[in-house]
Amino acid sequence: MFNVLARLMKVDPSFVTNRSCSKGRDCCVIKPCTRDARVIHLSLADKVSKRFAIIAAEQEKLDWFVFRDLAGQEVGKLGNRPSAIRRRLQKAAWQTN
């Protein structure tokens, strides 16, 4: 889970682990590995998982709104353009607040 998050954030997985642990048990559940003391198992707390689900649903609605007129292949042809468009939309949202 944290490896996926690290890839999405484009950071090293150890960064996510360190930041997660520093926040304490409010946002993650920490369990030591019984077989290897060097390993800890991290999982998101229920409230954080629920918040991510809400954010994902909101993002899906926004993506549909922005790209609804494009077929899947057309979106694929855009390459990195959706990310650039999303950043511009986010910037525009911040400027209007």
N, CA, C and O atoms as CSV, one atom per row, in Angstrom:
chain,resi,resn,atom,element,x,y,z
A,1,MET,N,N,0.822,-1.190,0.000
A,1,MET,CA,C,0.000,0.000,0.000
A,1,MET,C,C,0.869,1.257,0.000
A,1,MET,O,O,0.627,2.175,-0.785
A,2,PHE,N,N,1.875,1.309,0.869
A,2,PHE,CA,C,2.715,2.495,0.928
A,2,PHE,C,C,3.648,2.588,-0.278
A,2,PHE,O,O,4.044,3.683,-0.677
A,3,ASN,N,N,4.000,1.426,-0.863
A,3,ASN,CA,C,4.789,1.466,-2.102
A,3,ASN,C,C,3.986,2.111,-3.216
A,3,ASN,O,O,4.519,2.901,-3.995
A,4,VAL,N,N,2.712,1.778,-3.293
A,4,VAL,CA,C,1.838,2.379,-4.307
A,4,VAL,C,C,1.735,3.880,-4.067
A,4,VAL,O,O,1.831,4.674,-5.003
A,5,LEU,N,N,1.541,4.259,-2.819
A,5,LEU,CA,C,1.463,5.676,-2.473
A,5,LEU,C,C,2.761,6.389,-2.830
A,5,LEU,O,O,2.728,7.502,-3.355
A,6,ALA,N,N,3.892,5.770,-2.554
A,6,ALA,CA,C,5.190,6.374,-2.885
A,6,ALA,C,C,5.331,6.568,-4.391
A,6,ALA,O,O,5.826,7.600,-4.844
A,7,ARG,N,N,4.891,5.567,-5.174
A,7,ARG,CA,C,4.959,5.702,-6.635
A,7,ARG,C,C,4.068,6.836,-7.120
A,7,ARG,O,O,4.463,7.606,-7.995
A,8,LEU,N,N,2.878,6.943,-6.563
A,8,LEU,CA,C,1.969,8.019,-6.960
A,8,LEU,C,C,2.533,9.398,-6.611
A,8,LEU,O,O,2.353,10.363,-7.353
A,9,MET,N,N,3.222,9.471,-5.463
A,9,MET,CA,C,3.814,10.730,-5.021
A,9,MET,C,C,5.180,10.979,-5.658
A,9,MET,O,O,5.743,12.067,-5.543
A,10,LYS,N,N,5.708,9.942,-6.339
A,10,LYS,CA,C,7.027,10.001,-6.959
A,10,LYS,C,C,8.121,10.303,-5.935
A,10,LYS,O,O,8.980,11.161,-6.138
A,11,VAL,N,N,8.052,9.558,-4.821
A,11,VAL,CA,C,9.059,9.660,-3.764
A,11,VAL,C,C,9.517,8.249,-3.406
A,11,VAL,O,O,8.902,7.265,-3.814
A,12,ASP,N,N,10.589,8.162,-2.648
A,12,ASP,CA,C,11.106,6.888,-2.176
A,12,ASP,C,C,10.145,6.304,-1.135
A,12,ASP,O,O,9.623,7.048,-0.304
A,13,PRO,N,N,9.901,4.994,-1.162
A,13,PRO,CA,C,9.002,4.381,-0.175
A,13,PRO,C,C,9.416,4.642,1.278
A,13,PRO,O,O,8.561,4.729,2.159
A,14,SER,N,N,10.711,4.764,1.526
A,14,SER,CA,C,11.153,5.033,2.908
A,14,SER,C,C,10.650,6.389,3.391
A,14,SER,O,O,10.400,6.563,4.584
A,15,PHE,N,N,10.498,7.346,2.486
A,15,PHE,CA,C,9.958,8.660,2.862
A,15,PHE,C,C,8.535,8.502,3.385
A,15,PHE,O,O,8.179,9.074,4.415
A,16,VAL,N,N,7.730,7.728,2.675
A,16,VAL,CA,C,6.344,7.519,3.092
A,16,VAL,C,C,6.304,6.803,4.436
A,16,VAL,O,O,5.510,7.150,5.310
A,17,THR,N,N,7.169,5.797,4.595
A,17,THR,CA,C,7.217,5.060,5.855
A,17,THR,C,C,7.594,5.986,7.004
A,17,THR,O,O,6.936,5.990,8.044
A,18,ASN,N,N,8.653,6.768,6.817
A,18,ASN,CA,C,9.099,7.675,7.887
A,18,ASN,C,C,8.038,8.708,8.225
A,18,ASN,O,O,7.783,8.967,9.401
A,19,ARG,N,N,7.423,9.296,7.223
A,19,ARG,CA,C,6.401,10.308,7.465
A,19,ARG,C,C,5.167,9.692,8.112
A,19,ARG,O,O,4.532,10.318,8.962
A,20,SER,N,N,4.829,8.482,7.719
A,20,SER,CA,C,3.660,7.823,8.288
A,20,SER,C,C,3.881,7.521,9.759
A,20,SER,O,O,3.001,7.747,10.590
A,21,CYS,N,N,5.057,7.012,10.073
A,21,CYS,CA,C,5.352,6.671,11.467
A,21,CYS,C,C,5.420,7.907,12.335
A,21,CYS,O,O,5.052,7.858,13.509
A,22,SER,N,N,5.886,9.019,11.780
A,22,SER,CA,C,6.012,10.224,12.587
A,22,SER,C,C,4.651,10.812,12.930
A,22,SER,O,O,4.529,11.577,13.886
A,23,LYS,N,N,3.633,10.462,12.160
A,23,LYS,CA,C,2.292,10.969,12.444
A,23,LYS,C,C,1.599,10.169,13.541
A,23,LYS,O,O,0.567,10.589,14.064
A,24,GLY,N,N,2.157,9.037,13.883
A,24,GLY,CA,C,1.591,8.240,14.957
A,24,GLY,C,C,0.415,7.400,14.511
A,24,GLY,O,O,0.191,7.201,13.317
A,25,ARG,N,N,-0.314,6.921,15.458
A,25,ARG,CA,C,-1.395,5.979,15.185
A,25,ARG,C,C,-2.661,6.657,14.667
A,25,ARG,O,O,-3.637,5.970,14.365
A,26,ASP,N,N,-2.671,7.965,14.556
A,26,ASP,CA,C,-3.847,8.643,14.039
A,26,ASP,C,C,-4.110,8.297,12.580
A,26,ASP,O,O,-5.265,8.192,12.168
A,27,CYS,N,N,-3.057,8.118,11.798
A,27,CYS,CA,C,-3.255,7.894,10.365
A,27,CYS,C,C,-2.822,6.512,9.907
A,27,CYS,O,O,-3.179,6.100,8.804
A,28,CYS,N,N,-2.068,5.787,10.712
A,28,CYS,CA,C,-1.662,4.460,10.269
A,28,CYS,C,C,-1.607,3.494,11.445
A,28,CYS,O,O,-1.509,3.888,12.607
A,29,VAL,N,N,-1.674,2.222,11.096
A,29,VAL,CA,C,-1.569,1.148,12.080
A,29,VAL,C,C,-0.213,0.498,11.856
A,29,VAL,O,O,0.105,0.076,10.745
A,30,ILE,N,N,0.578,0.420,12.908
A,30,ILE,CA,C,1.934,-0.114,12.825
A,30,ILE,C,C,1.981,-1.454,13.559
A,30,ILE,O,O,1.632,-1.545,14.736
A,31,LYS,N,N,2.416,-2.486,12.845
A,31,LYS,CA,C,2.558,-3.816,13.456
A,31,LYS,C,C,3.942,-4.349,13.125
A,31,LYS,O,O,4.295,-4.433,11.949
A,32,PRO,N,N,4.744,-4.714,14.134
A,32,PRO,CA,C,6.053,-5.304,13.840
A,32,PRO,C,C,5.886,-6.691,13.225
A,32,PRO,O,O,4.948,-7.420,13.547
A,33,CYS,N,N,6.795,-7.031,12.353
A,33,CYS,CA,C,6.791,-8.360,11.726
A,33,CYS,C,C,7.299,-9.368,12.747
A,33,CYS,O,O,8.319,-9.135,13.396
A,34,THR,N,N,6.605,-10.469,12.890
A,34,THR,CA,C,7.011,-11.483,13.873
A,34,THR,C,C,8.190,-12.309,13.385
A,34,THR,O,O,8.884,-12.929,14.192
A,35,ARG,N,N,8.434,-12.328,12.050
A,35,ARG,CA,C,9.519,-13.137,11.500
A,35,ARG,C,C,10.801,-12.352,11.271
A,35,ARG,O,O,11.885,-12.935,11.266
A,36,ASP,N,N,10.700,-11.038,11.080
A,36,ASP,CA,C,11.884,-10.245,10.749
A,36,ASP,C,C,11.781,-8.897,11.466
A,36,ASP,O,O,10.916,-8.082,11.143
A,37,ALA,N,N,12.660,-8.668,12.430
A,37,ALA,CA,C,12.597,-7.459,13.252
A,37,ALA,C,C,12.887,-6.180,12.461
A,37,ALA,O,O,12.578,-5.082,12.923
A,38,ARG,N,N,13.474,-6.319,11.277
A,38,ARG,CA,C,13.755,-5.147,10.457
A,38,ARG,C,C,12.526,-4.641,9.711
A,38,ARG,O,O,12.546,-3.555,9.131
A,39,VAL,N,N,11.476,-5.419,9.731
A,39,VAL,CA,C,10.282,-5.117,8.937
A,39,VAL,C,C,9.138,-4.706,9.852
A,39,VAL,O,O,8.914,-5.307,10.903
A,40,ILE,N,N,8.422,-3.672,9.434
A,40,ILE,CA,C,7.180,-3.312,10.103
A,40,ILE,C,C,6.081,-3.305,9.043
A,40,ILE,O,O,6.318,-2.981,7.880
A,41,HIS,N,N,4.899,-3.662,9.465
A,41,HIS,CA,C,3.749,-3.652,8.574
A,41,HIS,C,C,2.926,-2.411,8.885
A,41,HIS,O,O,2.490,-2.199,10.016
A,42,LEU,N,N,2.726,-1.606,7.864
A,42,LEU,CA,C,1.933,-0.394,8.019
A,42,LEU,C,C,0.653,-0.533,7.219
A,42,LEU,O,O,0.655,-1.062,6.108
A,43,SER,N,N,-0.420,-0.062,7.783
A,43,SER,CA,C,-1.670,0.013,7.036
A,43,SER,C,C,-2.355,1.310,7.444
A,43,SER,O,O,-2.136,1.835,8.535
A,44,LEU,N,N,-3.171,1.802,6.560
A,44,LEU,CA,C,-3.868,3.048,6.849
A,44,LEU,C,C,-4.963,2.814,7.871
A,44,LEU,O,O,-5.630,1.779,7.857
A,45,ALA,N,N,-5.141,3.776,8.751
A,45,ALA,CA,C,-6.240,3.709,9.701
A,45,ALA,C,C,-7.552,3.835,8.929
A,45,ALA,O,O,-7.580,4.375,7.823
A,46,ASP,N,N,-8.626,3.339,9.512
A,46,ASP,CA,C,-9.925,3.350,8.834
A,46,ASP,C,C,-10.337,4.742,8.376
A,46,ASP,O,O,-10.832,4.905,7.261
A,47,LYS,N,N,-10.136,5.749,9.229
A,47,LYS,CA,C,-10.580,7.096,8.857
A,47,LYS,C,C,-9.788,7.625,7.659
A,47,LYS,O,O,-10.333,8.363,6.838
A,48,VAL,N,N,-8.517,7.258,7.552
A,48,VAL,CA,C,-7.694,7.708,6.422
A,48,VAL,C,C,-8.106,6.970,5.153
A,48,VAL,O,O,-8.202,7.573,4.084
A,49,SER,N,N,-8.348,5.669,5.269
A,49,SER,CA,C,-8.811,4.898,4.111
A,49,SER,C,C,-10.122,5.454,3.585
A,49,SER,O,O,-10.313,5.563,2.374
A,50,LYS,N,N,-11.019,5.804,4.483
A,50,LYS,CA,C,-12.312,6.369,4.074
A,50,LYS,C,C,-12.120,7.713,3.393
A,50,LYS,O,O,-12.794,8.013,2.408
A,51,ARG,N,N,-11.206,8.524,3.910
A,51,ARG,CA,C,-10.945,9.836,3.298
A,51,ARG,C,C,-10.349,9.671,1.900
A,51,ARG,O,O,-10.725,10.392,0.976
A,52,PHE,N,N,-9.418,8.720,1.743
A,52,PHE,CA,C,-8.855,8.454,0.415
A,52,PHE,C,C,-9.944,7.999,-0.550
A,52,PHE,O,O,-9.926,8.373,-1.722
A,53,ALA,N,N,-10.889,7.196,-0.070
A,53,ALA,CA,C,-11.984,6.744,-0.929
A,53,ALA,C,C,-12.838,7.927,-1.377
A,53,ALA,O,O,-13.276,7.971,-2.527
A,54,ILE,N,N,-13.074,8.872,-0.493
A,54,ILE,CA,C,-13.837,10.072,-0.843
A,54,ILE,C,C,-13.080,10.897,-1.870
A,54,ILE,O,O,-13.660,11.369,-2.848
A,55,ILE,N,N,-11.783,11.070,-1.646
A,55,ILE,CA,C,-10.955,11.838,-2.585
A,55,ILE,C,C,-10.941,11.160,-3.948
A,55,ILE,O,O,-11.056,11.830,-4.974
A,56,ALA,N,N,-10.802,9.836,-3.967
A,56,ALA,CA,C,-10.778,9.097,-5.238
A,56,ALA,C,C,-12.095,9.271,-5.985
A,56,ALA,O,O,-12.098,9.444,-7.204
A,57,ALA,N,N,-13.210,9.225,-5.266
A,57,ALA,CA,C,-14.519,9.403,-5.909
A,57,ALA,C,C,-14.651,10.816,-6.484
A,57,ALA,O,O,-15.169,10.998,-7.586
A,58,GLU,N,N,-14.180,11.809,-5.734
A,58,GLU,CA,C,-14.219,13.190,-6.233
A,58,GLU,C,C,-13.341,13.346,-7.465
A,58,GLU,O,O,-13.715,14.033,-8.415
A,59,GLN,N,N,-12.171,12.708,-7.452
A,59,GLN,CA,C,-11.266,12.780,-8.599
A,59,GLN,C,C,-11.887,12.109,-9.816
A,59,GLN,O,O,-11.754,12.594,-10.939
A,60,GLU,N,N,-12.561,11.000,-9.585
A,60,GLU,CA,C,-13.219,10.298,-10.689
A,60,GLU,C,C,-14.301,11.172,-11.328
A,60,GLU,O,O,-14.431,11.207,-12.551
A,61,LYS,N,N,-15.067,11.868,-10.506
A,61,LYS,CA,C,-16.095,12.778,-11.033
A,61,LYS,C,C,-15.456,13.903,-11.839
A,61,LYS,O,O,-15.945,14.260,-12.910
A,62,LEU,N,N,-14.375,14.455,-11.329
A,62,LEU,CA,C,-13.678,15.530,-12.038
A,62,LEU,C,C,-13.120,15.023,-13.357
A,62,LEU,O,O,-13.247,15.695,-14.381
A,63,ASP,N,N,-12.502,13.842,-13.347
A,63,ASP,CA,C,-11.967,13.268,-14.580
A,63,ASP,C,C,-13.081,13.059,-15.604
A,63,ASP,O,O,-12.905,13.346,-16.788
A,64,TRP,N,N,-14.223,12.561,-15.146
A,64,TRP,CA,C,-15.338,12.349,-16.067
A,64,TRP,C,C,-15.777,13.688,-16.661
A,64,TRP,O,O,-16.006,13.790,-17.866
A,65,PHE,N,N,-15.893,14.703,-15.822
A,65,PHE,CA,C,-16.323,16.017,-16.282
A,65,PHE,C,C,-15.355,16.592,-17.324
A,65,PHE,O,O,-15.786,17.121,-18.348
A,66,VAL,N,N,-14.076,16.489,-17.064
A,66,VAL,CA,C,-13.072,17.069,-17.948
A,66,VAL,C,C,-12.914,16.260,-19.232
A,66,VAL,O,O,-12.776,16.839,-20.310
A,67,PHE,N,N,-12.930,14.940,-19.136
A,67,PHE,CA,C,-12.602,14.089,-20.278
A,67,PHE,C,C,-13.790,13.331,-20.862
A,67,PHE,O,O,-13.592,12.414,-21.659
A,68,ARG,N,N,-15.000,13.683,-20.494
A,68,ARG,CA,C,-16.167,12.900,-20.900
A,68,ARG,C,C,-16.366,12.804,-22.412
A,68,ARG,O,O,-16.957,11.833,-22.885
A,69,ASP,N,N,-15.900,13.759,-23.166
A,69,ASP,CA,C,-16.081,13.738,-24.611
A,69,ASP,C,C,-14.992,12.958,-25.341
A,69,ASP,O,O,-15.046,12.810,-26.562
A,70,LEU,N,N,-14.020,12.467,-24.610
A,70,LEU,CA,C,-12.924,11.732,-25.237
A,70,LEU,C,C,-13.089,10.237,-25.002
A,70,LEU,O,O,-13.419,9.813,-23.895
A,71,ALA,N,N,-12.864,9.448,-26.027
A,71,ALA,CA,C,-12.861,7.990,-25.878
A,71,ALA,C,C,-11.574,7.577,-25.172
A,71,ALA,O,O,-10.613,8.344,-25.127
A,72,GLY,N,N,-11.557,6.377,-24.629
A,72,GLY,CA,C,-10.389,5.891,-23.893
A,72,GLY,C,C,-9.109,5.972,-24.693
A,72,GLY,O,O,-8.071,6.353,-24.153
A,73,GLN,N,N,-9.155,5.624,-25.962
A,73,GLN,CA,C,-7.954,5.675,-26.807
A,73,GLN,C,C,-7.480,7.106,-26.995
A,73,GLN,O,O,-6.278,7.367,-27.043
A,74,GLU,N,N,-8.425,8.034,-27.100
A,74,GLU,CA,C,-8.036,9.433,-27.278
A,74,GLU,C,C,-7.335,9.977,-26.038
A,74,GLU,O,O,-6.371,10.735,-26.140
A,75,VAL,N,N,-7.827,9.585,-24.870
A,75,VAL,CA,C,-7.186,10.012,-23.622
A,75,VAL,C,C,-5.777,9.438,-23.562
A,75,VAL,O,O,-4.841,10.126,-23.154
A,76,GLY,N,N,-5.621,8.164,-23.970
A,76,GLY,CA,C,-4.298,7.543,-23.984
A,76,GLY,C,C,-3.335,8.261,-24.898
A,76,GLY,O,O,-2.143,8.348,-24.601
A,77,LYS,N,N,-3.833,8.779,-26.012
A,77,LYS,CA,C,-2.982,9.495,-26.962
A,77,LYS,C,C,-2.493,10.828,-26.403
A,77,LYS,O,O,-1.496,11.381,-26.867
A,78,LEU,N,N,-3.193,11.324,-25.424
A,78,LEU,CA,C,-2.794,12.609,-24.844
A,78,LEU,C,C,-1.495,12.512,-24.050
A,78,LEU,O,O,-0.859,13.528,-23.769
A,79,GLY,N,N,-1.099,11.288,-23.688
A,79,GLY,CA,C,0.150,11.101,-22.943
A,79,GLY,C,C,0.085,11.763,-21.581
A,79,GLY,O,O,-0.772,11.421,-20.766
A,80,ASN,N,N,0.968,12.693,-21.327
A,80,ASN,CA,C,1.027,13.369,-20.032
A,80,ASN,C,C,0.076,14.553,-19.946
A,80,ASN,O,O,0.031,15.236,-18.923
A,81,ARG,N,N,-0.662,14.798,-20.974
A,81,ARG,CA,C,-1.554,15.960,-20.971
A,81,ARG,C,C,-2.583,15.954,-19.845
A,81,ARG,O,O,-2.832,17.009,-19.262
A,82,PRO,N,N,-3.203,14.794,-19.503
A,82,PRO,CA,C,-4.166,14.833,-18.391
A,82,PRO,C,C,-3.550,15.338,-17.088
A,82,PRO,O,O,-4.202,16.061,-16.334
A,83,SER,N,N,-2.308,14.964,-16.821
A,83,SER,CA,C,-1.642,15.439,-15.604
A,83,SER,C,C,-1.449,16.949,-15.653
A,83,SER,O,O,-1.660,17.643,-14.658
A,84,ALA,N,N,-1.049,17.448,-16.813
A,84,ALA,CA,C,-0.858,18.893,-16.964
A,84,ALA,C,C,-2.191,19.622,-16.812
A,84,ALA,O,O,-2.263,20.671,-16.173
A,85,ILE,N,N,-3.232,19.065,-17.399
A,85,ILE,CA,C,-4.556,19.681,-17.281
A,85,ILE,C,C,-5.006,19.676,-15.830
A,85,ILE,O,O,-5.529,20.673,-15.332
A,86,ARG,N,N,-4.800,18.538,-15.142
A,86,ARG,CA,C,-5.191,18.440,-13.733
A,86,ARG,C,C,-4.453,19.472,-12.886
A,86,ARG,O,O,-5.055,20.109,-12.022
A,87,ARG,N,N,-3.143,19.641,-13.128
A,87,ARG,CA,C,-2.376,20.643,-12.374
A,87,ARG,C,C,-2.924,22.045,-12.630
A,87,ARG,O,O,-3.033,22.856,-11.711
A,88,ARG,N,N,-3.264,22.317,-13.875
A,88,ARG,CA,C,-3.828,23.636,-14.199
A,88,ARG,C,C,-5.173,23.837,-13.517
A,88,ARG,O,O,-5.463,24.925,-13.020
A,89,LEU,N,N,-5.993,22.795,-13.494
A,89,LEU,CA,C,-7.281,22.891,-12.816
A,89,LEU,C,C,-7.105,23.123,-11.320
A,89,LEU,O,O,-7.823,23.918,-10.713
A,90,GLN,N,N,-6.135,22.414,-10.733
A,90,GLN,CA,C,-5.868,22.603,-9.310
A,90,GLN,C,C,-5.380,24.018,-9.035
A,90,GLN,O,O,-5.803,24.656,-8.070
A,91,LYS,N,N,-4.491,24.500,-9.888
A,91,LYS,CA,C,-3.981,25.853,-9.730
A,91,LYS,C,C,-5.121,26.869,-9.851
A,91,LYS,O,O,-5.199,27.824,-9.079
A,92,ALA,N,N,-5.994,26.650,-10.822
A,92,ALA,CA,C,-7.138,27.543,-11.011
A,92,ALA,C,C,-8.056,27.511,-9.791
A,92,ALA,O,O,-8.576,28.545,-9.371
A,93,ALA,N,N,-8.251,26.320,-9.227
A,93,ALA,CA,C,-9.116,26.207,-8.040
A,93,ALA,C,C,-8.514,26.981,-6.869
A,93,ALA,O,O,-9.242,27.652,-6.138
A,94,TRP,N,N,-7.208,26.898,-6.681
A,94,TRP,CA,C,-6.548,27.618,-5.587
A,94,TRP,C,C,-6.633,29.125,-5.799
A,94,TRP,O,O,-6.786,29.873,-4.834
A,95,GLN,N,N,-6.538,29.578,-7.037
A,95,GLN,CA,C,-6.555,31.008,-7.322
A,95,GLN,C,C,-7.950,31.607,-7.131
A,95,GLN,O,O,-8.082,32.801,-6.862
A,96,THR,N,N,-8.993,30.778,-7.272
A,96,THR,CA,C,-10.353,31.297,-7.109
A,96,THR,C,C,-10.781,31.359,-5.654
A,96,THR,O,O,-11.773,32.008,-5.323
A,97,ASN,N,N,-10.040,30.690,-4.785
A,97,ASN,CA,C,-10.422,30.691,-3.339
A,97,ASN,C,C,-9.891,31.892,-2.635
A,97,ASN,O,O,-10.112,32.053,-1.435
